[in-house]
Amino acid sequence: MGRKRKGRDISGWLVVDKPAGMTSTAVVNKVRWAFNANKAGHAGTLDPEATGVLAVALGEATKTVPYITDALKAYTFTVRLGQATNTDDAEGEVIAESAERPTDEQIKDALLPFLGDIMQVPPKFSAVKIDGQRAYKLARDGEDVEIAARPLWVEELVMLDRPDADHVVLEMTCGKGGYVRSIARDLGAALGCHGHVKELRRIWSGPFEVEDGLEWSKLEEMARTPELDDHLRPLEEGLADLPELKCQPEGAVRLRNGNPGMVLPSNDVEYGDEAWASQDGQAVAVGIYKSGELHPSRVFVRQD
């Protein structure tokens, strides 16, 4: 028998407005401690200096993390024109400079090729693995790493502001695996003037918006108190992009035991679709719908 995890059997999502200067892992560890939760994870890493939405899953909600990771996300970010850095952000060393500065119209035109399905090369200082090692570790050791381009869906990329000749503020909505630092780097290259990210903020991730995020000071203030539980969002919000199928008690019992269970029909779900089953509004399982039954791939068992 496996060792039981220490902490509370508590499930749900906490949306944190991550401050600059912290890793995503440090935020997760703090949230887990603050709730005294037995399990926690996050849905999409933010760079240490980035701010904004970091959705932290507790308990059984960790089983819904892939659905938030795969969801669209939106960022606002400021690009510093005229300089390239080795990290593609303001934390790195300047490796190239240019006196050229594009016009607003040139920037808007240069954004167009970044829309839709594109191929993107992640930054050398990133968590991408190369021959089993993280790219950032190899880069720190002075190795000249080469990272293969990866596909990315960019739904929207627009210019919000041009504070001065050296800076442009952009907003991007994209799919899984996007590196804003790469967008800034490649935009600078396309404009012939270099560029890197100066500031970055994630404003929403799937169903979670920054306006709903708990500020870091409030998290510290309410840690280990009942008041913090009031900020926990339902596990089911992590399934917002999947259709819901309702089930009766008999079907719920079978699903919780890992067996196919009967669900009520829905016009939103066809044979072979992935969906989630609920009983009295609570998620029971995620799986594939086949002929009146849900064949579970993830089962939720909650004590709270």
Residue, then its C-alpha position, 0 to 999 in steps of 0.5 A: m500500500g502506498r504511503k498516504r500524502k500528508g495534508r487536507d483532502i481538498s480539491g479545487w482551483l486557486v487563481v493567483d495573480k503571480p508577482a514578479g520575481m518568483t518561479s511558478t513552482a515556488v507559487v505552487n508550493k506556497v499555495r499548497w502550504a497555505f491550504n495544507a493541501n495534500k496535492a497541488g500543481h499548476a497549469g502553465t509555467l510563467d517565467p520568474e519575472a512575468t506576472g498575472v494568472l497562474a492557475v493552481a490546482l489542488g487535490e482532484a483538480t490536478k486531474t483537470v490540469p491538462y485541459i487548462t494547459d491545452a486551452l487558449k491563453a492571453y498575454t500583454f507584453t512590452v517589447r524593447l526594440g533595438q536590443a537583443t538579449n541572450t535570454d530574449d528578455a530583460e534579465g539577459e545580457v545584451i548581445a546585439e543592438s540597432a539604431e533602427r526603429p520601425t514605424d507603427e505601421q511597419i510594426k502592425d504589418a510585421l505582426l501579420p505573419f505571426l498569426g495562425d499556425i506558425m513554427q516557433v523556436p523556443p528561447k535558448f534559456s527555456a525548460v525545453k529538453i535537449d538530449g535529456q537536459r534542460a536547454y537553460k542548463l546547457a545555455r548557462d554552461g556556455e553550450d551553443v544549443e540548437i532547439a527545433a522549431r515547434p508548432l504554435w497556434v496564434e489566434e490574435l496578436v495586436m498592437l495596444d500602445r507605442p509609448d515611445a520609439d523604443h517600446v511597443v505594447l502588444e497583446m497575444t492570444c495563443g495556444k499551448g506551448g507559446y513563448v512570448r519571448s520568442i515572439a519578441r525576438d522574432l518580431g525584432a528580427a523581422l523588423g530589422c532592429h532586434g527586440h526582447v521582452k521587457e514586461l510580460r503579464r498573463i491576463w487570462s488562461g482558459p476560464f481563469e482571468v487575472e481580475d479573479g486572481l488572488e494577490w500575493s499579499k492576500l494569500e500570505e495574509m489568509a494562509r492556513t485560515p478558513e477564509l482562504d477556502d472561500h477563494l477556492r474555485p470548483l474543480e469543474e471549472g477546469l473542465a469548462d471546454l468539455p461538454e457535460l453529461k449528467c448521470q444517475p447514482e447507478g452510473a456514477v457508482r460504476l464510473r467512480n469504480g473505473n467502469p463505463g457508466m450510463v449517462l443521460p443523452s445530450n445534443d452537444v455530445e456525439y459518439g467518440d467525443e470526450a466529455w465529463a459526467s456529473q452527478d448533482g453538479q459535481a464531476v464524477a469522471v472524464g472519458i469518451y462517450k459511446s452509445g449511452e455510456l461514458h468510458p472513463s479515463r479520469v475518475f474524481v474521488r473527493q473527501d471534501 
